[in-house]
Amino acid sequence: MRELDILRVSALLHDIGKIECWANGKHWSEHIYYTYRFLRDLLGEEIAGTSMRHHMGRSYSEDVFPCSMMEKIICFADNLASGADRREEPAGFSSKPKFPILLSHVLSGGDVIREEFSPSELAYISVELRDKIKEPCMEFSSDSTSAYFRIYEILSKSRLRLVPADTRSPVNDVSLWDHLKLTAAFSTCIYLDGGFRSFKPEDYTFALVSGDADRISNFINVSVRIRDLHARSELIKEATHKASDSISEILGPECVLYSGGGGFLAVSPVSKASEVESAAKKAFEEAANGLVTMTTSRVEADGREVRDNFGEVWRRAQRSMAIMKSRREVPELKPIDEGIDFCDVCNLKPATHIDRQKILRVDAAARPERLCDDCWRLRRSAVNFRVELEDLGQSGYVGLLKADGDNIGALLGGERFSELGKANTPSRLSTLSWLINEICEEKFADIIEDFGGKCVYSGGDDLMALLPGERSFDATRSVYEEFRRSMNYKCSMSAGLVIFRKELPLYISLEAASILLSRAKDAGKDRIAFMFIGSSGISSSDIWKIKPLRWNELNVLMDIVDFMRQSGVSVSHYRRVAELVVGHPEMADAYVKYLMGRGIIDWREGMRILGYIGSGLLRQAFMVYNLLERRVGGE
């Protein structure tokens, strides 16, 4: 293990000197010496030298060529990672960095910048990284495996994720962290599969192992209780982490290319692929208490395929996963004797617990909710997750938002890369997956909190949140705009939003929000469907009649609301126009002109109202204004 730990920590840090090298404006080939100086005092001469010697060629003297078996493995793995990730011809060539150093967006042609760095900023990052990993580096000699895992964890959360691996466009769209991680992953796989053979990529074979949880949506959405939904979502997250951890224990964390949302992708030595598949599946299903299963699959490719055509290898992996999914067995349910009560949540297992805090109205007679062991355990796990509807806003209404990214599968499949004239590479795929998780698990949660709401779950590309009614539309628009901006406008989102009175049963709104999200998806995606529920007398047919709006139409609607809030027109006039516009738009038009002629409405305001009538959104805008805005304003 110590030899493997030396190999992978050397591989993980082989290009760490790039940051200081660039900060000092030195020739790019000098980064190896900066790597040596960075590591010498932290990990000693041996590891510093092994990390430094990963290049050959005219730009380097022979005394720094790789000599040992480890150095040759890292050199080859570095070339393989660079070749796989930098498929496009860089624009221009410069022996020294040009400032600012830019990290472009992975879903752009190089023209959209995510981060930029000056020399002083790069120098600070280098010093910061040295300070952060100093302690685990000091422990490497006594416990190399534990120290390596700590170094990896620290770097994975550092600003290495924002520094580009290459300064040239368009291959400056993946981070130095992704390149270091991929080099370490290839090094580990080569070592575990027998070691260095040659510098020919066709002499090596790698396995791409993937896993995907089965029927996640069915599992999470089986309940209509907020606490259950939160608990089930958290269980999927925890189980996914456990699957990833099991791979880390066998291979190392560097071999997990991405993990989240109930799925993972890992690069593995062929000799370990079966073990990785089995361990990940077992870890996931044990963490999920057997309530959710995971399908795993793998494909094999030689080093040349991985380097030259990773996109095709990934497509083969996706096809393999689809085939394995189609072959999975349908779980056989054990028959339940007649007379035994079913669980009120899953309706699959015998009820063994009674939740006296949850009252169901069954056959016109109220009774406590009955739960099976599994559903009871899940509900109890979220006992600290509480949402007080009374504390959400001042309007008497609460917003329930369900949102979901559109065509995420095609996005991860490399569709957008092809449109941009870019190849789907290992690090681009990893970057994109990380970006989606960052948006949904962190940025969405921050937005919801900023608007005074509460996330029920947020992960993968899904979001469910409760919001103050009067702030629901603004929060929803912010979520959409953040998703679009963060994805460089290459991916859209659909949403279902229900605004309901606080005293109504929550399950009605949950079901309505799910149907509205389906309506938005079915109408062409990149849309929002919303409705108000002021009483319990709502049917599925009423919900299916809702016409989804494009997001720009929602912006127009909210512009109308803002105008109503600021204009001097009385509510009674707006109400009359809103009543007439349904079925009789010409009468609404005539009514506004009458008020203008009498001087009751200012001429300019009247002309804007006439334009709003033509938009077809005035009635919905008045509902928003009347039910939410005026209540908060105390009118």
C-alpha positions, 0 to 999 in steps of 0.5 A, a space after each residue: 500500500 505504501 508504494 501505491 500511496 507514493 505513486 498516487 500522491 506523486 501523480 496527484 501533485 505532479 503539476 502542482 508547480 504550474 500555479 507558482 510557475 505561471 505566477 512568476 511568468 516562467 516558461 511552461 516547461 519550468 513547472 516541474 522544478 516548481 513542483 519539486 520545490 513545492 513538495 520537497 519540504 512537505 513530502 521529502 526528496 523521493 516523492 518530490 523527485 518522482 512527481 517532478 520527472 513526468 516529462 520527456 522531450 526537447 524542452 527538458 534535459 535528460 537528467 529530469 526524464 522519468 527513470 523509475 517504474 513509478 516515474 514512467 507510469 506517471 509520465 504515461 498517465 499524464 500524457 494519456 490524461 492530457 491527450 484524452 482531455 485536450 482533443 481540440 487544437 489550442 488557439 495559438 502557442 506561447 511559451 509563457 503565460 498570458 495574463 489574466 489566466 482564464 478558466 472558460 466555461 465547459 459549455 462554451 467555445 472558450 469565449 465565456 469565462 468562469 474565473 480569471 487570475 492575476 499573478 498575485 492571485 495565483 501566488 496566493 493560491 499556491 501558498 494557500 494550498 501548501 498551508 492546507 496540506 502541510 499537516 497531512 503531508 507530515 503524517 504521510 511517512 507514518 500512515 500513508 493511506 490516511 494521509 493521502 485520503 486527507 490530501 485528496 479531500 483538501 485539494 478536492 474542495 480547494 481553488 484548484 477546481 477554478 484554475 485551468 489545467 491549460 491556459 490556451 483556449 478552448 482547452 482551458 475549460 477543465 480545471 487543474 484539479 480535474 487533470 491531476 485527479 485523472 492522471 492519478 486515476 490512470 496511474 492507479 489503474 496501470 499500477 494495479 493491473 501489472 505496472 508499466 509496460 510501454 509508452 504505447 496506449 494500446 498496451 493498456 486496457 481500462 474499465 469504465 464502471 458506472 452505476 445508476 439507482 433504479 426507480 428513484 422518482 418512484 421511491 422518493 415521491 411515493 409519499 405525500 409527507 414533506 418529512 418523508 420526501 426529505 428523508 427519502 432524498 437524503 437516503 439516496 444521497 447517503 447511499 450514493 456516497 457509500 457506493 462512492 466510498 466503497 470504490 475509494 476503498 478498493 481503488 482510491 478516490 481519484 478513480 471516481 470520475 463523478 458521483 451524485 444523484 443516485 449514480 456514479 462513474 469510475 475508471 478501474 483496472 480490468 482486474 478490479 472491475 468486477 469487484 468494484 461493481 459488486 462492492 458499489 452495488 452492495 454498499 448502495 443497497 445496504 445504505 438504502 436498507 434494500 429499499 432502492 436497488 442499483 444497476 451497474 455495468 462496465 465497458 472496457 477500452 484500450 488506452 488509445 480509445 480512451 485517449 482518442 475517442 472517449 466520447 464513443 467509449 462513454 456512449 458504449 457505457 450508456 448503452 451497456 447501462 440501458 441494456 442492464 436496466 432492461 434485464 433487471 428483475 422486477 422485485 417479487 412482492 410477498 403476498 400479504 394475508 387478507 385482513 392485514 392493513 397495508 402501510 398508508 405510505 408505500 401500500 406494499 408492506 404490512 403496517 406495523 406502526 401508528 403515527 398519531 401526529 398524522 391523521 387521515 380521513 378515511 371513509 369519512 372517519 379520521 384515524 392515525 396514519 399506519 406505516 410499515 417498518 421501513 416507512 416508519 424508520 425513514 420518517 423518524 430519520 427526518 424528525 429534526 426536519 421541520 417546516 412551519 407553514 405559518 412562518 412562511 410569509 405574510 400573505 396567508 399563502 405558501 408556494 410549493 415549487 418542483 423544478 427539474 432540469 431538461 434533457 440532462 441525460 443528453 447533456 451528460 451524453 455529450 450532446 452539447 459538446 458536439 454542438 460546440 465542436 468539442 469532444 466529450 472528454 473524461 474531465 469535461 464530463 466530470 466538470 459538468 457533473 460537478 457543476 450540476 451538483 454544485 448548482 442544485 445542492 448549493 446554489 439552489 438551497 442558498 436562493 431558497 433560503 434568501 427568499 425565506 423558504 425551505 428546501 425539501 430536497 435539492 440534488 441531481 437536477 431536481 428541486 422541491 421547496 416551500 416558499 412564502 406565497 408572495 415571494 414564490 414567483 421571484 424565487 422561482 425565476 431566480 432559480 431558473 435564471 441561476 440554472 441557465 446562467 450556471 449552465 451557460 444557457 445550454 440547458 433549460 429547466 421546467 417547473 411546477 408551482 402551486 400557491 395554496 392557502 396555509 390551512 389546506 392539506 399539503 398533500 393536495 398541493 404536492 400532487 398538483 405540483 407534480 402534475 404541473 411539472 409534467 404539464 410543463 415538460 409535456 408542453 415542450 419543456 423550458 416552461 413553468 405551469 402554476 396555479 392557485 388553490 384557494 380551497 380543497 375543491 380541486 380535481 386533476 382535470 382542473 390541473 391538467 387544464 392549466 396552460 404552461 407558460 414560457 419563462 419569458 411569458 412569466 417575466 411579462 406577467 410579473 412586469 404586469 404585476 409590478 405595473 399594477 402595484 405602482 399605478 394609480 388604477 384602483 383594484 376594482 377597475 383591474 378586477 373588472 378588466 380581468 373578468 371581462 378579458 375571459 371570453 370578451 377581450 373586446 369588451 375589456 378593451 372598450 371598458 379601458 378606453 371608456 375609463 381613459 375617455 372619462 379621465 379615470 385612468 391616465 392616458 399612458 397607463 391606459 395604453 399599457 393596460 390595453 397592451 397587457 390585454 393583448 398579451 393574454 396574461 392580464 387575468 393571471 397577473 391580476 390573480 397574482 397581484 390580488 391574492 399575494 401583493 395586496 395582502 402583503 401591502 395591507 390593502 
